[in-house]
Amino acid sequence: SKPSKRLPLPPGSLGIPIVGQSLIFLRQLKANTADKWFEERAKKYGPISKLSLFGKPTVFIHGQAANKFVFTSDSSTISNQQVASVRAILGERNITELSGEDHKRVRDALVSFLKPECLKQYIEKMDAEVRRHIDMHWEGHQKVTVRQMSPIYNRGLQATTRIRNIVIDLMREKRVELEQKGASISHQDLITCLLSIGQKNNKEGMFEDEIVHNVVTIMIAGHDTSSVLLTFIIRLLANDPTICASVVQEQEKIAKSKASGEWLTWEDLAKMKYTWKVALETLRIVPPVFGGFRKAMKDIEYGGYLIPKRWQIFWVKSMTHMDGDIFQDPSKYDPMRFENQASIPPYCFIPFGAGPRICPGYEFARIETLVTIHYLVTRFTWKLYCTDNGFSRDPTAIPAQGLPIQIVPKKILQK
Ligand code: HEM
């Protein structure tokens, strides 16, 4: 039933016109105090409050029920909405802008490449890429800056046009190759995979502009997230000798079981159980995507208040990830919380989101993270080369000074 217009609006203030609370919010992100700011808002106003962000009236909702509402409501109730600056970079046909049937069609196409059965064939490629990167950027160096500062927005926007043109050229090449060689090469790479599905009656496959926008989206969604995770695992391993020793022990055992130069396999990754728990705990404490925005498609009643049509809905992860009732002693780094993942209540640990928009790159991220950590810890030891252990969000997390570390190569393992 339609919620009554007489329902009150949520508590809080929309702030000064246009600017609202955007500047305060951006400042809090930069200083890495946003989580505290969210908590204070929650204490002051309760489970739902209004504010104004990036020129739009917004409701901030949080907690397990709010997460469930955000992730499971159908697209006629709330739909996805990126802020305009993100949309300009990703393109208007990128998956995160689509809803309903369009979203499902494009998502099915992307998942046909990102599903585990398909990714198993890429472990070798990822393994080779990680070793190439280490040989080029770590081997022979004494100092490495793990995560460079992100480029400024305008430069990013200019680069988008260049990258789109490269993807268009690649797409033409791959189309010719596909016509010549046929379906046997359909899974050799993402673009060929998307082209090979074809465009049939709007029910399957993707249009050319959709392929371009979504290949760029995958590059950004895949890179700016996994790189944050890896950076913070590298920082943790430098800061916590006990956790580091357990990761090294697990990985050296796997390295010793392999012939020299042999690729890692799917079975090897399955043995990296402790390392993946460390990754999950890192994702809980420093989620690369700290939250997101949705849009109310109609008037909605929520917790006794009205969320008016077209208002922005804002959700953040820290409110459940750092809730002491859900994760005991939440500031403590304890990978063993993930020993029994089933005991974590649903919609509370959400680094990859949940529901129909849950991150389709989960398995890809798991493989590249485990492969990278394997080669790093079996080939090097490192310590932080910076005085400040803090970080800021821009909007993904960047450690102070880009996390410079001092590295020492290990002796090749004796088999
Ligand atoms: C540690 C790594 C990663 C994290 C933490 C992460 C996190 C997320 C989150 C939270 C969402 C959902 C946002 C929402 O519901 O609004 C998402 C969506 C998405 N992610 Fe990831 N991601 C990661 C890696 C990747 C990788 C490696 C890829 C691709 C290779 C990828 C591709 C995508 C795509 C295409 C979407 C949009 C899905 C949709 O709208 O249906 N992600 N990711």
Residues whose N, C-alpha, C, O or C-beta is under 5 A from the ligand:
A	BS01	HEM	I95 T96 R107 I218 A221 G222 T225 S226 L229 P288 V289 G292 I350 P351 F352 G353 P356 R357 I358 C359 P360 G361 F364 A365
